[in-house]
Structures are given as C-alpha cells and as structure tokens.
Amino acid sequence: MLSSDKNIETITQLVEMVKHNFELRKEYAKLDIVEKIVRLLSAIALAVTLAIILAISLFFLSAAFAVWLSQFTGLVLSLVIVAGIYLLLLLMVYGSRKSWIERPLVKYLSRMLLN
C-alpha cells in the first residue's frame, strides 16, 4: 500500500511537471513570436525611413542635374531627359524585380523569421 501511494505521488508530480513544461513552452512561443514581430516592424521602419531619405536626396540631385543640363539643352528638354532616365531605371528594375527585390526579400524575411 505504501508503494502504491508513492507511485501515485510520483505520477502526480510527473503530470504537474508536464503541465509546467507545456506552460513554459507556450510562453516561450509567445515571446518568440513577439520578438519576430518586433524585428520585422523595426526592419520595415528602417526601410521606410531610408526610402524617404533616398527619395528626397534623389529629388534634389535630379533637380540639380536638370538645372545643370538646362544650360546645354534648355529647361524643358533637360526635364524630359531626367524623366526619360527615370523611366529607363523603372524598366530595368521592373525587368529584374525577381532577382533584385523578391529573392533577397524572401531570403531576408525567411532568415529573420525562421531563426
């Protein structure tokens, strides 16, 4: 009878330990998800900030290039040339979007979220 009580107590302790282990794993999964979301949001915030700074810089560089080019071609034609350069860049980026944008983004996100 004493052995039976001890076995029941051991099994009860084991069940409690399994419950505790499950709760710890659940809490760890929550913390891991929160960490990954925070990392993703901070990467998005950084990308947006850099994109805004790049866009502003590119705007002023384009305006300066157009003004400089207007000395040789006239203002309207220089603006058309700058717009044509941007259209060519747009076509290049669109044509190479898989290798330049999609694959690196997928690799970055999978590396960040799956580690």
N, C-alpha and C positions, 0 to 999 in steps of 0.2 A: 504494500500500500504506500509506503514511503517513497519507493521508486516511482510509482505512478504519479504521485503529486509532484515530484521533482521533474518528471518528463513534461507534465502539463505546464509547469512554471517555465521550463526551457522553451517549449513551443510558444508560449505566450510572449516571452522575451523575443524570440525569433520573429514572430508576427509584428511586434512593435518595432523591431529594428528594420524590417522590410518596409513598414509604413513610413518610418522616419526617412529611410533611404529614398523612397519614392517621392516624398515631400521635398527632400533636398534636390533631387534630380529635376523636379518640376520648377523649383525656384531657380536653379541654375539655368534651365532652358529659358525662363522668363528674362533673366539678366542677360543671357547671351543674345536674345532677340532684341532687347533694348539697346545693347551695345552696338549691334549691327545696324539698327535703325539710326542711331546717333552718328555712327561713322558714315553711313550713306547720306544723311542730311547735311553733315558737315562737308562732305565731298561735293554735294550739289551746291551748297552755299559758296564754297570756294570757286567752283567752276563758273557760277553766275557772276560772282564778283570779278573774276579775271576776264570773263567775256565782256562785261560792261567796260572795264578799263581798256581792254583791247579795242572795243568798238569806238570809244571816244578818241583814243590815240590814232586809230586808223582814219577816223573822220578828219582830224586836224592835219594828219600827214597827206591825205587825199586833197584837202583844200589847198595846202601849201604847194603840192605838186601841180595842181590845176592852175594856180596863180602863176607859178614859175613857167609852166608850159604855155600860158596865155601870151607871154612875151614873144613867142615864136609863131603861134597859130591863131591867136585870138581867143577870147574868153569862152565863147560858146563851143568852139571846136575842142578846146582843152578839156572842158567838162564832159563832152561826148567821148573823148579818148579815155578819160578816167572811168567813165561809166562802162565803156567797152572792156577795159581791163578787168573791172569787177565782174562783168558778165562772163568773160573767159575763165576767171577764177571760179565762179559759180559752176560753170560747166565741168571744170576739172574736178572740183570737189564732189559734185553730183555723180560723175562718172566713176570716181574712185571711193565712193562712200563706204562700201563694204570693207575694203582693206584699210582705209584711213580712219573711219569712225566706228563702224559697227563691231568689227572684230576686236579692236583694242578696248572698246567699252564693255563688251561681253566678257573679255578676259579680266578686266579690272574688277567688274562687279562680281564675277564668279569667285575670283581670288579673295575679294574682300568679304563676301557673304558666306563663303563655304569654309573659310579658315576658322 
